Amino acid sequence: MPVPAATTGWERDLHRYDRSPVGEEVPSAMQLRQLEYFVLIWDTGSFSAAATRLYVSQPSLSQQIRALEKELGSPLLERGHHGLSLTPAGRALLPIARRILHGVQDASDAVRHVVDGSNGDVHVLTVRSVAAGVLPPSAARWHAMYPDTVLRLHDFSHRRDLEAATRAGRGDLSVGPRPVGWDGPVVSLGYEEMVLVGAEEHVPGTVADPAELAAADWVLYEPEQGMSEVADWLAATIGFAPRVVARTGQVAAGLSFAVEGLGVTLAPANAVPGGWARHTRRVGSGVFREIVAYSRQAPPQLADRYRELLAGMELPLLAAPSLPAGALRC
């Protein structure tokens, strides 16, 4: 804001601190308490009324106003036969003091709403397959329970990137495959099944055997995609070398290639669109990956509530006791 040429030194200071309501700054010697006293004296019309409202003695109140006037280099209030009046300096200070006090109250309210869980953002880090296939039901439930909060999902292609972001403190809570050697809190949410996807349709419950996997053409994933780690682990565990005909960095693209007949691929069952369910088969007794909610330390209150919601609701995951006998856990 331009400063009028005729302003005094203290008035230039006030213009310098005349910013947005929440962004107000106060000169070091000017205390918020003094501004509050000044505003309330004017609003109540007298020093005695303001002292009563503030539960302070009138001499103490007068002393604080004198200290404020000394700091600013000008009187702010004049007492006359008809009551109080503002000096030119007081008229300049009053609207700025109100904005400062309102800004402090807004800041206090905003923090209180976050602390008591009635407002705020929850930053959830996850991997893309979980963001699309596991979390949507929880997001809808969360919005119904806490409509004034914002659930912010940040997804990664590979679990190692998710773990690195969690270690760097980039989110409140992470949801994904169980991290290796994790020291912070970890809550198991269940297991997602990895299924074989191809062009042929099958009746539910059809199983693909290891010999078929070894003989098939494969659509696999680029190293930066987390499913590449799962596919490599499965091949090493069963003992075959996939004959790769294509690679992609996206699960959705891998599914499309497989359904179109380019080859078979491996994908989380919850990532397969409903219309393609008959193109999937279980691998042997089943291949499952555990999904957990984890963080560096105890999550903030809102994030902890979201973690409790995840742990307590029915997700497209299997509980450990429900896994088939002989199932593989990656």
Buried (B, 14 or more C-beta within 10 A) or exposed (E): EEEEEEEBEBBEBBBEBBBEBBEBEBEEEBBEEBBBBBBBBBEBEBBEBBBEEBEBEBEEBBEBBEBBBEBBEBBBBEEEEEEBEBBEBBEBBBEBBBBBBEBBEEBEEEEEBBEEBEBBEBBBBBBBBBBBBBBBEBBEBBEEEBEEBEBEBBBBBBBBBBBEBBBEEEBBBBBBBBBEEBEBBBBBBBBBBBBBBBEEEBEEEEEBEBEBBBEBBBBBBEEEBBBBBBBBBBBEEBEBEBEEBBBBBBBBBBBBBBBEEBBBBBBBBBBBEEEBBEBBBBBBEBBBBBBBBBBBEEBBBBBBBBBEBBBEEEBBBBEEEEBEEEBBEB
